């Protein structure tokens, strides 16, 4: 898998590391992900569940797409916490404060 460089190299992100570890494990079991059938990535099947603390960055989403392409029979499941929130400007906060509250 290849990590994109955004503000900095993203190869150390948890999602990327987990996907890379799974790809390496498949190779240790005799699969050559980019090889020829029957030992290519389609020889691997199952589910991979990832939970991360923040919304995945663009590089990690790209790594997930690469993983799905190489391992088409592995169902990739992802969940994440909401993570960082964009800061709100004072005007936006005032608008929110003026809205009716649900009770």
Secondary structure, 3 states (H helix, E strand, C coil): CCCCECCCECCCCHHHHHHHHHHHHHHHCCCCCCCCCCCCHHHCCEEEEEEECCCCCHHHHHHHHHHHHHCCCEEEEEEECCCCCCCCCHHHHHHHHHCCCCC
